[in-house]
């Protein structure tokens, strides 16, 4: 094993993996956004067409997909704040690893607040 | 003719500071970098609010139907909210995907095609979404009343 990194800018660990996760979640959110604007646009076709499309979002499988989507958004949002702090706060780069674990902690707390309520709505709600 | 100082060819002092060569590309990437950070903060507020109202309040996702949208967009606050969210999210997302295409598509042709598709998708979605928000009718006259918001029949 070399003692110093040679010939590479990316050194793995928290910095690189948070960057990878930020890209992956960003792309996922973007493609959902394209679909989401198109399904919402059905309100201009007819109430029946919109209700039929949104009805597919209310099935258990899509409900799990929504949980994943919200997870992606929550991580991307909190890690985005971490990126802002790395860029604009003088001590940001020094604490970037600690801040990733703060992001993960806030992510767990937010999802703990969201998931039970959403999953109860998905699996027991409905008309 | 006297040799005035103004006529003497100007030579840089040997200690003159290094000046970065000017490019013709402008500051586009700088503005894009700033925009990602500024819009990101606004989007955090807009999208968390959107998710809370649509997924957490009441029956959550099961409460969403045509009447729900009608109720929301009869309020100008939600029209502005959704319009701002649409534009900022689409520019933020398109710019992010543009960065990723630039990073991974090394051939000029591939990069051109992917970016062409990206900008096409951006234009279609933003124009369509904007038209929908501004031309939406919560109470279409030929629709069954039970599918509409309560204020349509009141």
Interface residues (C-beta under 8 A of the other chain):
Chain A: X23 X26 X27 X29 X30 X33 X34 X37 X38 X40 X41 X43 X44 X46 X47 X48 X50 X51 X54 X57 X58 X63 X66 X70 X73 X77 X80 X81 X83 X84 X87 X88 X114 X117 X118 X121 X122 X125 X126 X127
Chain B: X37 X40 X41 X43 X44 X47 X48 X51 X55 X56 X59 X60 X61 X62 X64 X65 X66 X67 X69 X86 X89 X90 X93 X94 X96 X97 X100 X121 X125 X128 X129 X131 X132 X135 X136 X140 X143 X144 X147 X148
